Amino acid sequence: MSKFWSPIVQQLTPYVPGEQPKINNLIKLNTNENPYGPSPRVITAIEIETGNSLRLYPDPQSKRLVDTIARYHQLKPEQVFVGNGSDEVLAHTFQALFQQGKPLLFPDITYSFYPVYCKLYGITAKMIPLNDNLEIDVNDYTDANGGIIFPNPNAPTGHGIGLDAIEALLKKNTGSVVVIDEAYIDFGGESAVTLIDQYPNLLVIQTLSKSRSLAGLRVGFAMGNAELIAGLIRVKDSFNSYPLDSLAISGGCAAIEDRTHLEYTRNRIITSRNQLTTELEALGFNIIPSQANFLFVTHPQHDAAQLAAQLREKNIIIRYFNKPRIDQYLRITIGNDTECTALVTALQKIILG
Ligand SMILES: *Cc1c(COP(=O)(O)O)cnc(C)c1O
């Protein structure tokens, strides 16, 4: 605490991201990064861009990227907003589209940035418990609200819900904005983008960080009714005119355009996810069926925190959340074949001795 901090800053509880240690030979399965790297076309596009004028400011509207995303998702450019990672898009969404006077509904177990943004923007959080299987049940989202947000598939559980459930929620909740955070949608979920033209209060947020393997480039985007997008643009233009640099705009376009690379890498991750599920189940783990690039697992005989510590001794890092209801779970990112094998071998040693 410092007396120089503003009253708002005094009461913040900042988000703590998964660690990014600089250790050689570390098997890093803690932040849901994609092991396969981005499309080679992204690197070429960025190299070409460095030869252009970095002297100049980038396009404040990132129009090339907005148009590319609109084409990919069969939307109009007015229905697309881009930002510096989906975290920034989320931040603007909290400020622009949730009603400060009413509670925002989101799951008790979910992306832990949501309560952080609530504090930053003076929004009351009302957490709706996941059901006993740690799943979102949209029938529980009936309270009066100034907005609803959850990831689909949810994080850190990996559990996804169908479009029928999302549509049912949208039908019952027409008076406030419903945000679906689709950070992991490309790994097997059903995107709500197809509902945008029918529901003016639906905002869908995606990112290039996970399925396009570009967490380092910081590109995220929102899709929805043009009115919602205009609200986001008002906040963006009151905050930072150039959230995306020239390299991110060029690299982002190349990433979206290379559908083959996305298909290939996502299929590899889904194959590994299925195989890892089988192997961990054989070691006695219970696993929530995942539609994401990670598994959320628990072992009836082994303490989760202790397992995480034992893996760390073997240079493997995974994510452990010391929070009610999930303190016996581990979140494990799907790595490449070598990483998955190393993880299973290490767990076999720990569990079978
Ligand atoms: C990773 C993640 C994000 C943030 O993605 P960035 O685009 O890298 O900021 C947002 N929401 C969820 C649920 C995530 O898991």
The ligand as an SDF file (V2000), in Angstrom:
LIG
                    3D

 15 15  0  0  0  0  0  0  0  0999 V2000
   -6.1030  -17.3630  -22.3370 C   0  0  0  0  0  0  0  0  0  0  0  0
   -7.4470  -16.8080  -22.0390 C   0  0  0  0  0  0  0  0  0  0  0  0
   -7.7620  -15.4830  -22.3380 C   0  0  0  0  0  0  0  0  0  0  0  0
   -6.7150  -14.4650  -22.6960 C   0  0  0  0  0  0  0  0  0  0  0  0
   -6.2020  -14.5830  -23.9220 O   0  0  0  0  0  0  0  0  0  0  0  0
   -5.2580  -13.4700  -24.5120 P   0  0  0  0  0  0  0  0  0  0  0  0
   -5.8300  -13.2200  -25.8680 O   0  0  0  0  0  0  0  0  0  0  0  0
   -3.9020  -14.0950  -24.5690 O   0  0  0  0  0  0  0  0  0  0  0  0
   -5.2960  -12.2360  -23.6590 O   0  0  0  0  0  0  0  0  0  0  0  0
   -9.0590  -15.0540  -22.1500 C   0  0  0  0  0  0  0  0  0  0  0  0
  -10.0040  -15.8600  -21.6530 N   0  0  0  0  0  0  0  0  0  0  0  0
   -9.7280  -17.1270  -21.3230 C   0  0  0  0  0  0  0  0  0  0  0  0
  -10.8020  -17.9850  -20.7650 C   0  0  0  0  0  0  0  0  0  0  0  0
   -8.4340  -17.6300  -21.4970 C   0  0  0  0  0  0  0  0  0  0  0  0
   -8.1540  -18.8600  -21.1070 O   0  0  0  0  0  0  0  0  0  0  0  0
  1  2  1  0
  2  3  1  0
  2 14  2  0
  3  4  1  0
  3 10  2  0
  4  5  1  0
  5  6  1  0
  6  7  2  0
  6  8  1  0
  6  9  1  0
 10 11  1  0
 11 12  2  0
 12 13  1  0
 12 14  1  0
 14 15  1  0
M  END
$$$$
